[in-house]
Amino acid sequence: MQAYMKSALPYHSVPTPLLREVCKATFVDLRFATAAHWQEQVLALWRAARFREERYAALDLSRGYR
């Protein structure tokens, strides 16, 4: 899959529906005091990612801000 996606990051090979389910369950109770704090956390997750799925989790978190 890594060669197909042309990604420098390795994959855990977690199926997308399962990854989204895990992210939803993990992020459901997260609250951020400010939009800046939310942005900090999304960027920290993105930048520290060692696997592609961690970047996908950062994207999920970025979509779920309330």
CHARMM-style PDB file with segment names, atoms N, HN, CA, C and O in Angstrom:
ATOM      1  N   MET     1       0.825  -1.186   0.000  1.00  0.00      PROA
ATOM      2  CA  MET     1       0.000   0.000   0.000  1.00  0.00      PROA
ATOM      3  C   MET     1       0.876   1.259   0.000  1.00  0.00      PROA
ATOM      4  O   MET     1       0.528   2.254  -0.636  1.00  0.00      PROA
ATOM      5  N   GLN     2       1.994   1.218   0.701  1.00  0.00      PROA
ATOM      6  HN  GLN     2       2.277   0.409   1.218  1.00  0.00      PROA
ATOM      7  CA  GLN     2       2.868   2.381   0.772  1.00  0.00      PROA
ATOM      8  C   GLN     2       3.357   2.789  -0.617  1.00  0.00      PROA
ATOM      9  O   GLN     2       3.396   3.978  -0.933  1.00  0.00      PROA
ATOM     10  N   ALA     3       3.724   1.833  -1.434  1.00  0.00      PROA
ATOM     11  HN  ALA     3       3.692   0.867  -1.178  1.00  0.00      PROA
ATOM     12  CA  ALA     3       4.178   2.141  -2.788  1.00  0.00      PROA
ATOM     13  C   ALA     3       3.034   2.697  -3.630  1.00  0.00      PROA
ATOM     14  O   ALA     3       3.236   3.613  -4.427  1.00  0.00      PROA
ATOM     15  N   TYR     4       1.845   2.150  -3.459  1.00  0.00      PROA
ATOM     16  HN  TYR     4       1.681   1.406  -2.812  1.00  0.00      PROA
ATOM     17  CA  TYR     4       0.675   2.613  -4.201  1.00  0.00      PROA
ATOM     18  C   TYR     4       0.355   4.059  -3.858  1.00  0.00      PROA
ATOM     19  O   TYR     4       0.044   4.852  -4.747  1.00  0.00      PROA
ATOM     20  N   MET     5       0.430   4.412  -2.568  1.00  0.00      PROA
ATOM     21  HN  MET     5       0.683   3.768  -1.847  1.00  0.00      PROA
ATOM     22  CA  MET     5       0.103   5.759  -2.125  1.00  0.00      PROA
ATOM     23  C   MET     5       1.274   6.726  -2.297  1.00  0.00      PROA
ATOM     24  O   MET     5       1.116   7.932  -2.108  1.00  0.00      PROA
ATOM     25  N   LYS     6       2.420   6.213  -2.645  1.00  0.00      PROA
ATOM     26  HN  LYS     6       2.548   5.234  -2.799  1.00  0.00      PROA
ATOM     27  CA  LYS     6       3.628   7.020  -2.837  1.00  0.00      PROA
ATOM     28  C   LYS     6       3.918   7.862  -1.601  1.00  0.00      PROA
ATOM     29  O   LYS     6       4.188   9.060  -1.694  1.00  0.00      PROA
ATOM     30  N   SER     7       3.857   7.226  -0.470  1.00  0.00      PROA
ATOM     31  HN  SER     7       3.638   6.254  -0.394  1.00  0.00      PROA
ATOM     32  CA  SER     7       4.053   7.898   0.804  1.00  0.00      PROA
ATOM     33  C   SER     7       5.402   7.541   1.395  1.00  0.00      PROA
ATOM     34  O   SER     7       5.846   6.396   1.311  1.00  0.00      PROA
ATOM     35  N   ALA     8       6.048   8.523   1.990  1.00  0.00      PROA
ATOM     36  HN  ALA     8       5.687   9.453   2.059  1.00  0.00      PROA
ATOM     37  CA  ALA     8       7.299   8.264   2.700  1.00  0.00      PROA
ATOM     38  C   ALA     8       7.024   7.632   4.063  1.00  0.00      PROA
ATOM     39  O   ALA     8       7.902   7.002   4.654  1.00  0.00      PROA
ATOM     40  N   LEU     9       5.802   7.804   4.554  1.00  0.00      PROA
ATOM     41  HN  LEU     9       5.088   8.315   4.074  1.00  0.00      PROA
ATOM     42  CA  LEU     9       5.439   7.253   5.861  1.00  0.00      PROA
ATOM     43  C   LEU     9       4.980   5.807   5.710  1.00  0.00      PROA
ATOM     44  O   LEU     9       4.260   5.480   4.767  1.00  0.00      PROA
ATOM     45  N   PRO    10       5.391   4.943   6.633  1.00  0.00      PROA
ATOM     46  CA  PRO    10       4.894   3.567   6.601  1.00  0.00      PROA
ATOM     47  C   PRO    10       3.439   3.505   7.054  1.00  0.00      PROA
ATOM     48  O   PRO    10       2.921   4.444   7.657  1.00  0.00      PROA
ATOM     49  N   TYR    11       2.801   2.398   6.756  1.00  0.00      PROA
ATOM     50  HN  TYR    11       3.222   1.634   6.266  1.00  0.00      PROA
ATOM     51  CA  TYR    11       1.399   2.156   7.116  1.00  0.00      PROA
ATOM     52  C   TYR    11       1.301   1.058   8.159  1.00  0.00      PROA
ATOM     53  O   TYR    11       2.134   0.153   8.210  1.00  0.00      PROA
ATOM     54  N   HSD    12       0.267   1.151   8.993  1.00  0.00      PROA
ATOM     55  HN  HSD    12      -0.409   1.887   8.951  1.00  0.00      PROA
ATOM     56  CA  HSD    12      -0.079   0.059   9.893  1.00  0.00      PROA
ATOM     57  C   HSD    12      -1.067  -0.886   9.199  1.00  0.00      PROA
ATOM     58  O   HSD    12      -1.343  -1.977   9.699  1.00  0.00      PROA
ATOM     59  N   SER    13      -1.589  -0.470   8.066  1.00  0.00      PROA
ATOM     60  HN  SER    13      -1.365   0.416   7.660  1.00  0.00      PROA
ATOM     61  CA  SER    13      -2.597  -1.219   7.299  1.00  0.00      PROA
ATOM     62  C   SER    13      -3.926  -1.338   8.038  1.00  0.00      PROA
ATOM     63  O   SER    13      -4.604  -2.362   7.950  1.00  0.00      PROA
ATOM     64  N   VAL    14      -4.289  -0.293   8.760  1.00  0.00      PROA
ATOM     65  HN  VAL    14      -3.738   0.539   8.831  1.00  0.00      PROA
ATOM     66  CA  VAL    14      -5.587  -0.242   9.432  1.00  0.00      PROA
ATOM     67  C   VAL    14      -6.623   0.189   8.398  1.00  0.00      PROA
ATOM     68  O   VAL    14      -6.441   1.217   7.746  1.00  0.00      PROA
ATOM     69  N   PRO    15      -7.696  -0.566   8.234  1.00  0.00      PROA
ATOM     70  CA  PRO    15      -8.726  -0.187   7.268  1.00  0.00      PROA
ATOM     71  C   PRO    15      -9.362   1.161   7.652  1.00  0.00      PROA
ATOM     72  O   PRO    15      -9.564   1.439   8.834  1.00  0.00      PROA
ATOM     73  N   THR    16      -9.668   1.976   6.669  1.00  0.00      PROA
ATOM     74  HN  THR    16      -9.503   1.751   5.708  1.00  0.00      PROA
ATOM     75  CA  THR    16     -10.211   3.308   6.904  1.00  0.00      PROA
ATOM     76  C   THR    16     -11.458   3.308   7.784  1.00  0.00      PROA
ATOM     77  O   THR    16     -11.532   4.127   8.700  1.00  0.00      PROA
ATOM     78  N   PRO    17     -12.436   2.441   7.560  1.00  0.00      PROA
ATOM     79  CA  PRO    17     -13.615   2.470   8.444  1.00  0.00      PROA
ATOM     80  C   PRO    17     -13.261   2.231   9.917  1.00  0.00      PROA
ATOM     81  O   PRO    17     -13.831   2.861  10.808  1.00  0.00      PROA
ATOM     82  N   LEU    18     -12.322   1.322  10.166  1.00  0.00      PROA
ATOM     83  HN  LEU    18     -11.858   0.810   9.443  1.00  0.00      PROA
ATOM     84  CA  LEU    18     -11.905   1.052  11.538  1.00  0.00      PROA
ATOM     85  C   LEU    18     -11.162   2.257  12.122  1.00  0.00      PROA
ATOM     86  O   LEU    18     -11.393   2.627  13.273  1.00  0.00      PROA
ATOM     87  N   LEU    19     -10.283   2.862  11.344  1.00  0.00      PROA
ATOM     88  HN  LEU    19     -10.096   2.561  10.409  1.00  0.00      PROA
ATOM     89  CA  LEU    19      -9.549   4.036  11.812  1.00  0.00      PROA
ATOM     90  C   LEU    19     -10.508   5.168  12.160  1.00  0.00      PROA
ATOM     91  O   LEU    19     -10.343   5.825  13.187  1.00  0.00      PROA
ATOM     92  N   ARG    20     -11.495   5.399  11.326  1.00  0.00      PROA
ATOM     93  HN  ARG    20     -11.630   4.865  10.491  1.00  0.00      PROA
ATOM     94  CA  ARG    20     -12.479   6.460  11.598  1.00  0.00      PROA
ATOM     95  C   ARG    20     -13.286   6.165  12.853  1.00  0.00      PROA
ATOM     96  O   ARG    20     -13.592   7.071  13.629  1.00  0.00      PROA
ATOM     97  N   GLU    21     -13.626   4.907  13.048  1.00  0.00      PROA
ATOM     98  HN  GLU    21     -13.377   4.172  12.418  1.00  0.00      PROA
ATOM     99  CA  GLU    21     -14.369   4.502  14.244  1.00  0.00      PROA
ATOM    100  C   GLU    21     -13.535   4.755  15.507  1.00  0.00      PROA
ATOM    101  O   GLU    21     -14.048   5.266  16.503  1.00  0.00      PROA
ATOM    102  N   VAL    22     -12.266   4.397  15.458  1.00  0.00      PROA
ATOM    103  HN  VAL    22     -11.850   3.982  14.649  1.00  0.00      PROA
ATOM    104  CA  VAL    22     -11.372   4.610  16.597  1.00  0.00      PROA
ATOM    105  C   VAL    22     -11.194   6.104  16.864  1.00  0.00      PROA
ATOM    106  O   VAL    22     -11.235   6.538  18.015  1.00  0.00      PROA
ATOM    107  N   CYS    23     -10.997   6.882  15.816  1.00  0.00      PROA
ATOM    108  HN  CYS    23     -10.963   6.529  14.881  1.00  0.00      PROA
ATOM    109  CA  CYS    23     -10.846   8.329  15.980  1.00  0.00      PROA
ATOM    110  C   CYS    23     -12.106   8.946  16.570  1.00  0.00      PROA
ATOM    111  O   CYS    23     -12.035   9.784  17.469  1.00  0.00      PROA
ATOM    112  N   LYS    24     -13.239   8.535  16.067  1.00  0.00      PROA
ATOM    113  HN  LYS    24     -13.297   7.854  15.336  1.00  0.00      PROA
ATOM    114  CA  LYS    24     -14.514   9.076  16.574  1.00  0.00      PROA
ATOM    115  C   LYS    24     -14.661   8.781  18.061  1.00  0.00      PROA
ATOM    116  O   LYS    24     -15.038   9.665  18.830  1.00  0.00      PROA
ATOM    117  N   ALA    25     -14.371   7.562  18.473  1.00  0.00      PROA
ATOM    118  HN  ALA    25     -14.065   6.844  17.848  1.00  0.00      PROA
ATOM    119  CA  ALA    25     -14.477   7.179  19.881  1.00  0.00      PROA
ATOM    120  C   ALA    25     -13.444   7.912  20.738  1.00  0.00      PROA
ATOM    121  O   ALA    25     -13.720   8.267  21.884  1.00  0.00      PROA
ATOM    122  N   THR    26     -12.279   8.130  20.187  1.00  0.00      PROA
ATOM    123  HN  THR    26     -12.055   7.841  19.256  1.00  0.00      PROA
ATOM    124  CA  THR    26     -11.207   8.793  20.926  1.00  0.00      PROA
ATOM    125  C   THR    26     -11.452  10.288  21.064  1.00  0.00      PROA
ATOM    126  O   THR    26     -11.184  10.864  22.118  1.00  0.00      PROA
ATOM    127  N   PHE    27     -11.954  10.916  20.022  1.00  0.00      PROA
ATOM    128  HN  PHE    27     -12.172  10.449  19.166  1.00  0.00      PROA
ATOM    129  CA  PHE    27     -12.099  12.367  19.999  1.00  0.00      PROA
ATOM    130  C   PHE    27     -13.449  12.871  20.500  1.00  0.00      PROA
ATOM    131  O   PHE    27     -13.623  14.078  20.672  1.00  0.00      PROA
ATOM    132  N   VAL    28     -14.398  11.986  20.736  1.00  0.00      PROA
ATOM    133  HN  VAL    28     -14.256  11.006  20.596  1.00  0.00      PROA
ATOM    134  CA  VAL    28     -15.767  12.397  21.053  1.00  0.00      PROA
ATOM    135  C   VAL    28     -15.849  13.332  22.263  1.00  0.00      PROA
ATOM    136  O   VAL    28     -16.649  14.268  22.261  1.00  0.00      PROA
ATOM    137  N   ASP    29     -15.047  13.096  23.279  1.00  0.00      PROA
ATOM    138  HN  ASP    29     -14.397  12.335  23.280  1.00  0.00      PROA
ATOM    139  CA  ASP    29     -15.127  13.905  24.492  1.00  0.00      PROA
ATOM    140  C   ASP    29     -14.075  15.010  24.575  1.00  0.00      PROA
ATOM    141  O   ASP    29     -13.996  15.711  25.584  1.00  0.00      PROA
ATOM    142  N   LEU    30     -13.276  15.169  23.535  1.00  0.00      PROA
ATOM    143  HN  LEU    30     -13.341  14.599  22.715  1.00  0.00      PROA
ATOM    144  CA  LEU    30     -12.260  16.217  23.548  1.00  0.00      PROA
ATOM    145  C   LEU    30     -12.901  17.582  23.437  1.00  0.00      PROA
ATOM    146  O   LEU    30     -13.801  17.803  22.626  1.00  0.00      PROA
ATOM    147  N   ARG    31     -12.426  18.488  24.259  1.00  0.00      PROA
ATOM    148  HN  ARG    31     -11.696  18.310  24.918  1.00  0.00      PROA
ATOM    149  CA  ARG    31     -12.866  19.879  24.197  1.00  0.00      PROA
ATOM    150  C   ARG    31     -11.615  20.750  24.252  1.00  0.00      PROA
ATOM    151  O   ARG    31     -10.670  20.438  24.977  1.00  0.00      PROA
ATOM    152  N   PHE    32     -11.608  21.806  23.510  1.00  0.00      PROA
ATOM    153  HN  PHE    32     -12.376  22.059  22.922  1.00  0.00      PROA
ATOM    154  CA  PHE    32     -10.481  22.727  23.484  1.00  0.00      PROA
ATOM    155  C   PHE    32     -10.956  24.101  23.935  1.00  0.00      PROA
ATOM    156  O   PHE    32     -12.037  24.556  23.560  1.00  0.00      PROA
ATOM    157  N   ALA    33     -10.134  24.751  24.742  1.00  0.00      PROA
ATOM    158  HN  ALA    33      -9.256  24.383  25.047  1.00  0.00      PROA
ATOM    159  CA  ALA    33     -10.502  26.057  25.290  1.00  0.00      PROA
ATOM    160  C   ALA    33     -10.593  27.111  24.197  1.00  0.00      PROA
ATOM    161  O   ALA    33     -11.436  28.007  24.254  1.00  0.00      PROA
ATOM    162  N   THR    34      -9.726  26.998  23.210  1.00  0.00      PROA
ATOM    163  HN  THR    34      -9.042  26.270  23.163  1.00  0.00      PROA
ATOM    164  CA  THR    34      -9.710  27.988  22.130  1.00  0.00      PROA
ATOM    165  C   THR    34      -9.448  27.291  20.801  1.00  0.00      PROA
ATOM    166  O   THR    34      -8.986  26.151  20.753  1.00  0.00      PROA
ATOM    167  N   ALA    35      -9.749  27.996  19.745  1.00  0.00      PROA
ATOM    168  HN  ALA    35     -10.124  28.922  19.783  1.00  0.00      PROA
ATOM    169  CA  ALA    35      -9.453  27.465  18.411  1.00  0.00      PROA
ATOM    170  C   ALA    35      -7.948  27.322  18.220  1.00  0.00      PROA
ATOM    171  O   ALA    35      -7.492  26.414  17.525  1.00  0.00      PROA
ATOM    172  N   ALA    36      -7.179  28.213  18.832  1.00  0.00      PROA
ATOM    173  HN  ALA    36      -7.549  28.951  19.397  1.00  0.00      PROA
ATOM    174  CA  ALA    36      -5.720  28.145  18.719  1.00  0.00      PROA
ATOM    175  C   ALA    36      -5.191  26.867  19.381  1.00  0.00      PROA
ATOM    176  O   ALA    36      -4.270  26.238  18.859  1.00  0.00      PROA
ATOM    177  N   HSD    37      -5.755  26.486  20.506  1.00  0.00      PROA
ATOM    178  HN  HSD    37      -6.503  26.997  20.931  1.00  0.00      PROA
ATOM    179  CA  HSD    37      -5.333  25.254  21.186  1.00  0.00      PROA
ATOM    180  C   HSD    37      -5.685  24.032  20.344  1.00  0.00      PROA
ATOM    181  O   HSD    37      -4.893  23.097  20.232  1.00  0.00      PROA
ATOM    182  N   TRP    38      -6.863  24.048  19.761  1.00  0.00      PROA
ATOM    183  HN  TRP    38      -7.506  24.808  19.853  1.00  0.00      PROA
ATOM    184  CA  TRP    38      -7.268  22.955  18.859  1.00  0.00      PROA
ATOM    185  C   TRP    38      -6.296  22.848  17.689  1.00  0.00      PROA
ATOM    186  O   TRP    38      -5.849  21.756  17.341  1.00  0.00      PROA
ATOM    187  N   GLN    39      -5.976  23.982  17.089  1.00  0.00      PROA
ATOM    188  HN  GLN    39      -6.339  24.870  17.371  1.00  0.00      PROA
ATOM    189  CA  GLN    39      -5.051  23.993  15.952  1.00  0.00      PROA
ATOM    190  C   GLN    39      -3.676  23.472  16.364  1.00  0.00      PROA
ATOM    191  O   GLN    39      -3.053  22.713  15.621  1.00  0.00      PROA
ATOM    192  N   GLU    40      -3.201  23.872  17.538  1.00  0.00      PROA
ATOM    193  HN  GLU    40      -3.707  24.488  18.142  1.00  0.00      PROA
ATOM    194  CA  GLU    40      -1.930  23.379  18.067  1.00  0.00      PROA
ATOM    195  C   GLU    40      -1.908  21.862  18.149  1.00  0.00      PROA
ATOM    196  O   GLU    40      -0.930  21.223  17.761  1.00  0.00      PROA
ATOM    197  N   GLN    41      -2.992  21.292  18.657  1.00  0.00      PROA
ATOM    198  HN  GLN    41      -3.786  21.812  18.973  1.00  0.00      PROA
ATOM    199  CA  GLN    41      -3.067  19.845  18.843  1.00  0.00      PROA
ATOM    200  C   GLN    41      -3.115  19.102  17.508  1.00  0.00      PROA
ATOM    201  O   GLN    41      -2.478  18.061  17.345  1.00  0.00      PROA
ATOM    202  N   VAL    42      -3.866  19.639  16.567  1.00  0.00      PROA
ATOM    203  HN  VAL    42      -4.383  20.484  16.699  1.00  0.00      PROA
ATOM    204  CA  VAL    42      -3.939  19.024  15.237  1.00  0.00      PROA
ATOM    205  C   VAL    42      -2.554  19.040  14.584  1.00  0.00      PROA
ATOM    206  O   VAL    42      -2.098  18.030  14.047  1.00  0.00      PROA
ATOM    207  N   LEU    43      -1.896  20.196  14.638  1.00  0.00      PROA
ATOM    208  HN  LEU    43      -2.267  21.016  15.074  1.00  0.00      PROA
ATOM    209  CA  LEU    43      -0.572  20.308  14.026  1.00  0.00      PROA
ATOM    210  C   LEU    43       0.465  19.446  14.737  1.00  0.00      PROA
ATOM    211  O   LEU    43       1.347  18.881  14.089  1.00  0.00      PROA
ATOM    212  N   ALA    44       0.372  19.340  16.042  1.00  0.00      PROA
ATOM    213  HN  ALA    44      -0.345  19.799  16.568  1.00  0.00      PROA
ATOM    214  CA  ALA    44       1.308  18.487  16.785  1.00  0.00      PROA
ATOM    215  C   ALA    44       1.139  17.027  16.375  1.00  0.00      PROA
ATOM    216  O   ALA    44       2.124  16.319  16.165  1.00  0.00      PROA
ATOM    217  N   LEU    45      -0.098  16.585  16.262  1.00  0.00      PROA
ATOM    218  HN  LEU    45      -0.898  17.160  16.433  1.00  0.00      PROA
ATOM    219  CA  LEU    45      -0.366  15.208  15.828  1.00  0.00      PROA
ATOM    220  C   LEU    45       0.153  14.986  14.411  1.00  0.00      PROA
ATOM    221  O   LEU    45       0.782  13.964  14.133  1.00  0.00      PROA
ATOM    222  N   TRP    46      -0.104  15.927  13.525  1.00  0.00      PROA
ATOM    223  HN  TRP    46      -0.615  16.756  13.751  1.00  0.00      PROA
ATOM    224  CA  TRP    46       0.343  15.825  12.134  1.00  0.00      PROA
ATOM    225  C   TRP    46       1.879  15.766  12.050  1.00  0.00      PROA
ATOM    226  O   TRP    46       2.444  14.909  11.371  1.00  0.00      PROA
ATOM    227  N   ARG    47       2.526  16.682  12.743  1.00  0.00      PROA
ATOM    228  HN  ARG    47       2.067  17.378  13.295  1.00  0.00      PROA
ATOM    229  CA  ARG    47       3.983  16.791  12.641  1.00  0.00      PROA
ATOM    230  C   ARG    47       4.728  15.642  13.315  1.00  0.00      PROA
ATOM    231  O   ARG    47       5.825  15.280  12.889  1.00  0.00      PROA
ATOM    232  N   ALA    48       4.146  15.072  14.353  1.00  0.00      PROA
ATOM    233  HN  ALA    48       3.255  15.366  14.699  1.00  0.00      PROA
ATOM    234  CA  ALA    48       4.803  13.986  15.081  1.00  0.00      PROA
ATOM    235  C   ALA    48       4.499  12.611  14.483  1.00  0.00      PROA
ATOM    236  O   ALA    48       5.031  11.600  14.940  1.00  0.00      PROA
ATOM    237  N   ALA    49       3.656  12.580  13.479  1.00  0.00      PROA
ATOM    238  HN  ALA    49       3.224  13.402  13.107  1.00  0.00      PROA
ATOM    239  CA  ALA    49       3.229  11.298  12.893  1.00  0.00      PROA
ATOM    240  C   ALA    49       4.421  10.506  12.362  1.00  0.00      PROA
ATOM    241  O   ALA    49       5.280  11.026  11.650  1.00  0.00      PROA
ATOM    242  N   ARG    50       4.437   9.236  12.736  1.00  0.00      PROA
ATOM    243  HN  ARG    50       3.739   8.814  13.314  1.00  0.00      PROA
ATOM    244  CA  ARG    50       5.442   8.314  12.205  1.00  0.00      PROA
ATOM    245  C   ARG    50       4.803   7.328  11.232  1.00  0.00      PROA
ATOM    246  O   ARG    50       5.498   6.644  10.481  1.00  0.00      PROA
ATOM    247  N   PHE    51       3.481   7.263  11.253  1.00  0.00      PROA
ATOM    248  HN  PHE    51       2.916   7.819  11.863  1.00  0.00      PROA
ATOM    249  CA  PHE    51       2.735   6.379  10.365  1.00  0.00      PROA
ATOM    250  C   PHE    51       1.620   7.176   9.691  1.00  0.00      PROA
ATOM    251  O   PHE    51       1.118   8.155  10.243  1.00  0.00      PROA
ATOM    252  N   ARG    52       1.252   6.751   8.517  1.00  0.00      PROA
ATOM    253  HN  ARG    52       1.660   5.956   8.069  1.00  0.00      PROA
ATOM    254  CA  ARG    52       0.239   7.453   7.718  1.00  0.00      PROA
ATOM    255  C   ARG    52      -1.092   7.569   8.465  1.00  0.00      PROA
ATOM    256  O   ARG    52      -1.768   8.594   8.373  1.00  0.00      PROA
ATOM    257  N   GLU    53      -1.461   6.543   9.187  1.00  0.00      PROA
ATOM    258  HN  GLU    53      -0.912   5.710   9.261  1.00  0.00      PROA
ATOM    259  CA  GLU    53      -2.735   6.568   9.911  1.00  0.00      PROA
ATOM    260  C   GLU    53      -2.769   7.675  10.961  1.00  0.00      PROA
ATOM    261  O   GLU    53      -3.843   8.187  11.277  1.00  0.00      PROA
ATOM    262  N   GLU    54      -1.617   8.051  11.504  1.00  0.00      PROA
ATOM    263  HN  GLU    54      -0.745   7.636  11.247  1.00  0.00      PROA
ATOM    264  CA  GLU    54      -1.563   9.159  12.462  1.00  0.00      PROA
ATOM    265  C   GLU    54      -1.890  10.476  11.766  1.00  0.00      PROA
ATOM    266  O   GLU    54      -2.517  11.355  12.357  1.00  0.00      PROA
ATOM    267  N   ARG    55      -1.477  10.609  10.544  1.00  0.00      PROA
ATOM    268  HN  ARG    55      -0.968   9.895  10.063  1.00  0.00      PROA
ATOM    269  CA  ARG    55      -1.846  11.812   9.776  1.00  0.00      PROA
ATOM    270  C   ARG    55      -3.344  11.816   9.479  1.00  0.00      PROA
ATOM    271  O   ARG    55      -3.990  12.862   9.535  1.00  0.00      PROA
ATOM    272  N   TYR    56      -3.883  10.658   9.167  1.00  0.00      PROA
ATOM    273  HN  TYR    56      -3.358   9.809   9.121  1.00  0.00      PROA
ATOM    274  CA  TYR    56      -5.327  10.567   8.946  1.00  0.00      PROA
ATOM    275  C   TYR    56      -6.091  10.933  10.218  1.00  0.00      PROA
ATOM    276  O   TYR    56      -7.142  11.571  10.152  1.00  0.00      PROA
ATOM    277  N   ALA    57      -5.563  10.532  11.371  1.00  0.00      PROA
ATOM    278  HN  ALA    57      -4.709  10.014  11.425  1.00  0.00      PROA
ATOM    279  CA  ALA    57      -6.191  10.894  12.649  1.00  0.00      PROA
ATOM    280  C   ALA    57      -6.153  12.403  12.851  1.00  0.00      PROA
ATOM    281  O   ALA    57      -7.126  12.983  13.335  1.00  0.00      PROA
ATOM    282  N   ALA    58      -5.060  13.040  12.495  1.00  0.00      PROA
ATOM    283  HN  ALA    58      -4.270  12.569  12.102  1.00  0.00      PROA
ATOM    284  CA  ALA    58      -4.968  14.497  12.593  1.00  0.00      PROA
ATOM    285  C   ALA    58      -6.020  15.157  11.707  1.00  0.00      PROA
ATOM    286  O   ALA    58      -6.640  16.144  12.103  1.00  0.00      PROA
ATOM    287  N   LEU    59      -6.219  14.613  10.513  1.00  0.00      PROA
ATOM    288  HN  LEU    59      -5.715  13.811  10.192  1.00  0.00      PROA
ATOM    289  CA  LEU    59      -7.249  15.147   9.615  1.00  0.00      PROA
ATOM    290  C   LEU    59      -8.637  14.965  10.216  1.00  0.00      PROA
ATOM    291  O   LEU    59      -9.471  15.867  10.135  1.00  0.00      PROA
ATOM    292  N   ASP    60      -8.886  13.816  10.812  1.00  0.00      PROA
ATOM    293  HN  ASP    60      -8.208  13.084  10.878  1.00  0.00      PROA
ATOM    294  CA  ASP    60     -10.181  13.583  11.465  1.00  0.00      PROA
ATOM    295  C   ASP    60     -10.403  14.569  12.600  1.00  0.00      PROA
ATOM    296  O   ASP    60     -11.500  15.107  12.752  1.00  0.00      PROA
ATOM    297  N   LEU    61      -9.362  14.809  13.402  1.00  0.00      PROA
ATOM    298  HN  LEU    61      -8.471  14.372  13.278  1.00  0.00      PROA
ATOM    299  CA  LEU    61      -9.468  15.764  14.491  1.00  0.00      PROA
ATOM    300  C   LEU    61      -9.735  17.167  13.957  1.00  0.00      PROA
ATOM    301  O   LEU    61     -10.488  17.934  14.557  1.00  0.00      PROA
ATOM    302  N   SER    62      -9.120  17.494  12.840  1.00  0.00      PROA
ATOM    303  HN  SER    62      -8.508  16.871  12.353  1.00  0.00      PROA
ATOM    304  CA  SER    62      -9.318  18.842  12.270  1.00  0.00      PROA
ATOM    305  C   SER    62     -10.743  19.045  11.778  1.00  0.00      PROA
ATOM    306  O   SER    62     -11.235  20.173  11.744  1.00  0.00      PROA
ATOM    307  N   ARG    63     -11.400  17.972  11.402  1.00  0.00      PROA
ATOM    308  HN  ARG    63     -11.001  17.056  11.430  1.00  0.00      PROA
ATOM    309  CA  ARG    63     -12.796  18.079  10.925  1.00  0.00      PROA
ATOM    310  C   ARG    63     -13.800  18.110  12.066  1.00  0.00      PROA
ATOM    311  O   ARG    63     -14.936  18.546  11.881  1.00  0.00      PROA
ATOM    312  N   GLY    64     -13.392  17.650  13.245  1.00  0.00      PROA
ATOM    313  HN  GLY    64     -12.469  17.296  13.396  1.00  0.00      PROA
ATOM    314  CA  GLY    64     -14.351  17.463  14.319  1.00  0.00      PROA
ATOM    315  C   GLY    64     -14.404  18.553  15.364  1.00  0.00      PROA
ATOM    316  O   GLY    64     -15.021  18.362  16.413  1.00  0.00      PROA
ATOM    317  N   TYR    65     -13.776  19.693  15.114  1.00  0.00      PROA
ATOM    318  HN  TYR    65     -13.276  19.847  14.262  1.00  0.00      PROA
ATOM    319  CA  TYR    65     -13.756  20.760  16.121  1.00  0.00      PROA
ATOM    320  C   TYR    65     -15.132  21.349  16.334  1.00  0.00      PROA
ATOM    321  O   TYR    65     -15.851  21.648  15.381  1.00  0.00      PROA
ATOM    322  N   ARG    66     -15.501  21.515  17.626  1.00  0.00      PROA
ATOM    323  HN  ARG    66     -14.917  21.271  18.401  1.00  0.00      PROA
ATOM    324  CA  ARG    66     -16.773  22.159  17.953  1.00  0.00      PROA
ATOM    325  C   ARG    66     -16.521  23.298  18.920  1.00  0.00      PROA
ATOM    326  OT1 ARG    66     -17.460  23.980  19.329  1.00  0.00      PROA
TER     327      ARG     66
END
